Amino acid sequence: MSPMQRGTADSHRHLGVLPAFDFYGGPAVSPDVTARATIAELIRDLDSEGVERALILPNYGVPLPDVAFSFNELVVEATVKDDRIRAGLWVSPLPRDAERTAKALRLAAEPGVRALKLSFLLGGRPSDPECRPLLDEIFTVAREHNLVVHIHTSPGAASDVDEVGRLVELYGDHVRLHLVHLGGGMSGHIKLIGGRFFDWISAGKMVYTDTSWAIGFAPRWLAAEIERRGLGHDRVLYASDEPWGDAAGERARLTAAFGDGDLGRRAFGATFAALYD
């Protein structure tokens, strides 16, 4: 019986519909065609996919911070509607977002909240001194409430492993960090799987990752390195990243790489339970 037949825990998917936006100077478009506006629609998706538990995060991607912040109450409400759901709150280290982040952090004690979501796609960077005060506050709240900090990664610029790795070094001794997308591309995969991910684990850093958006070779290599090194088996999660990812494709790729033994069982359920339940 495969991990999917037993039921899946999805560590990363979004709720909320974004406005159309003129990305890259083109016409206004809405590329996230499977985005869900309501909790009822989200629950139907979980049912149809056989998802037993899920971490739900505000949808984001357009450079309008009010939009992502506006979905925080919605994801918290979703945890009340369905006990399969845990929530991650959108927060920002940017000084201009200080008031909105303070409002978000006041929701951190809500029973269904399990994570704080950081992404530098909308501005700022881990090494920016102007971001440090709010980063300290965000990680302090995460530590006080035993929350995971869920961090976007992608190659280059502010979301690169070189930058995000600073957060692991600064805060990873006391706060759990979930680095989504396994580095986010070729260079990120090689930086993480080639050593840093395992070095951090060996050093006692509480770091996790998922394989959403991963290039085909990366999950196979990750599984091989976990077996060779004898660690990291409890630090990898399944994530669909719907509506930006593809649930069926993400499941198939991770299943092919991790199999239906202990490694697969952990990635599709047990590690989520340890991290988000």
ZIHUSUL-V192007 format. One record per run of one state. SS is the DSSP state (H for helix, E for strand, L for the rest). FROM is the first residue (numbers start at 1). LEN is the number of residues. Records with the same first field share a line. If there is no record, write none. Layout:
SS->FROM-LEN  FROM-LEN
This chain:
L->1-2  7-1  16-5  22-1  26-3  30-9  50-1  59-6  71-1  82-3  91-4  106-7  119-10  145-3  152-5  160-1  172-5  184-2  203-4  211-5  230-6  238-9  259-3  277-1
H->3-4  23-3  39-11  65-6  72-10  95-11  129-16  157-3  161-11  180-4  186-17  216-14  247-12  262-15
E->8-8  21-1  29-1  51-8  85-6  113-6  148-4  177-3  207-4  236-2
